[in-house]
Amino acid sequence: MTFENMTLEQMNWELTIANLDDCINYLDEVIDRLEKAGNSVEELKQIIEEV
């Protein structure tokens, strides 16, 4: 479907869905980074306990 054939409401929904897809992708990246940070914290705790 091209933009010429879409109603304003349809275009708004398409943009909303695209924005939500971007948000989901960004949140997936944030979750991955938080998991990596959590693993790093656990590694540091183990190193400190060994010292």
ZATOR-492535 format. One record per atom (N, C-alpha, C): y, x, z; atom name. Coordinates in steps of 0.05 Angstrom, whole numbers. Layout:
% ZATOR-492535
      yy      xx      zz  atom
       Y       X       Z    CA
...
This chain:
% ZATOR-492535
      yy      xx      zz  atom
     -24      17       0     N
       0       0       0    CA
      25      18       0     C
      43      12     -18     N
      68      28     -19    CA
      90      15      -3     C
     110      31       4     N
     132      20      20    CA
     147      -3       6     C
     147      -2     -21     N
     161     -24     -36    CA
     148     -51     -31     C
     121     -51     -26     N
     107     -76     -23    CA
     105     -85       7     C
     115     -69      25     N
     112     -75      53    CA
     136     -91      63     C
     130    -108      82     N
     152    -122      96    CA
     162    -102     118     C
     185    -109     129     N
     196     -92     150    CA
     177     -91     174     C
     165    -113     180     N
     146    -113     203    CA
     122     -95     197     C
     112     -96     173     N
      89     -78     165    CA
      97     -49     167     C
     121     -43     158     N
     131     -15     159    CA
     133      -6     188     C
     144     -24     205     N
     146     -17     234    CA
     119     -11     246     C
      99     -28     239     N
      72     -23     249    CA
      60       3     239     C
      64       9     214     N
      54      34     202    CA
      67      58     217     C
      93      57     221     N
     107      79     236    CA
      97      81     264     C
      93      58     277     N
      83      58     305    CA
      56      71     306     C
      38      63     288     N
      11      75     288    CA
      12     105     283     C
      29     113     264     N
      32     142     259    CA
      42     157     284     C
      62     145     298     N
      72     158     322    CA
      51     159     344     C
      35     138     346     N
      14     138     366    CA
      -7     159     360     C
     -14     162     334     N
     -33     183     326    CA
     -22     210     334     C
       4     215     329     N
      16     241     337    CA
      15     245     367     C
      20     223     382     N
      19     225     412    CA
      -9     231     422     C
     -29     219     410     N
     -56     224     418    CA
     -64     253     412     C
     -56     263     389     N
     -62     291     382    CA
     -48     310     401     C
     -23     304     409     N
      -9     320     427    CA
     -22     320     455     C
     -30     296     464     N
     -43     294     490    CA
     -70     309     490     C
     -84     308     468     N
    -109     324     466    CA
    -104     353     470     C
     -82     363     458     N
     -75     391     461    CA
     -67     397     490     C
     -52     379     503     N
     -44     383     530    CA
     -69     384     549     C
     -88     366     544     N
    -112     365     560    CA
    -127     391     557     C
    -130     401     533     N
    -144     427     528    CA
    -130     450     543     C
    -103     450     542     N
     -88     471     556    CA
     -91     469     586     C
     -91     445     596     N
     -95     441     625    CA
    -123     450     634     C
    -143     444     618     N
    -170     453     624    CA
    -171     483     625     C
    -159     496     605     N
    -159     525     605    CA
    -144     536     629     C
    -122     524     636     N
    -106     533     659    CA
    -123     530     684     C
    -137     507     687     N
    -154     503     710    CA
    -176     523     712     C
    -188     531     689     N
    -208     551     689    CA
    -197     578     698     C
    -173     584     689     N
    -160     609     697    CA
    -154     610     726     C
    -146     587     738     N
    -141     586     766    CA
    -167     591     782     C
    -188     579     773     N
    -214     583     786    CA
    -223     612     784     C
    -219     625     761     N
    -225     653     759    CA
    -209     670     778     C
    -183     664     780     N
    -166     679     799    CA
    -175     675     827     C
    -183     651     835     N
    -192     646     862    CA
    -217     663     868     C
    -235     665     848     N
    -259     681     852    CA
    -253     710     855     C
    -234     720     839     N
    -226     748     841    CA
    -214     754     868     C
    -197     736     877     N
    -184     739     903    CA
    -204     739     926     C
    -224     722     924     N
    -245     720     944    CA
    -262     746     945     C
    -265     759     922     N
    -281     783     921    CA
    -267     807     933     C
    -240     806     933     N
    -225     829     943    CA
    -224     830     972     C
